[in-house]
Amino acid sequence: MAEPKNEDFLDDIEAAEAEELSAQTEEFDDEALELDSLRAERDEYKDRFMRALADAENARKRGDKARREAEQYGGSKLARDMLPVYDNMKRAVEAATEEQKAVSAALIEGVELTMRALLDVFQKHGIQVVTPDVGDRFDPQVHEAMFEAPVPGTKAGDIIQVSAEGFMLHDRLLRPAQVGVSSTPAS
């Protein structure tokens, strides 16, 4: 048998070392790829978690806002339905003549007390009366123009008559004040 040459032996050692190094590198590459994959998965879960936290916080805020609005404005339908009661009581008190007031003083006083009690309940629940005066400027945010008429001595857009008072529930309009507005052109 022929003796292996030193060069062949060295080549075999280098090849074995290269093969071993290649196997280790492959093992490291697999571990690095797996580690990168795990990091990406972790980052995805972290992102989902942060989004879920943000969604939960937004849902809490929306719920709080809805609860506050329900507390403040939940009774607006009932309040709107009570406004004609106030209007009728006011008309009854205003329609009473002096003679009727003298004869039925207790009745008139009872209606006035009931009307004041109703106004107290309104105030307790955030309902304010909007009472424009003749001569005020028409504001479409809180007034409803029932008619226009040219009235000497007024400017266009001035309130010339108040037909019915308006009402606000906190910062929302329940019913606009019903008014007549001057249409007198500017001279």
PyMOL commands that set and color helices and strands:
alter all, ss='L'
color gray80, all
select helices_A, chain A and resi 6-73+76-95+98-103+105-124
alter helices_A, ss='H'
color red, helices_A
select strands_A, chain A and resi 127-130+143-149+159-164+166-169+172-175+177-182
alter strands_A, ss='S'
color yellow, strands_A
deselect
rebuild
show_as cartoon
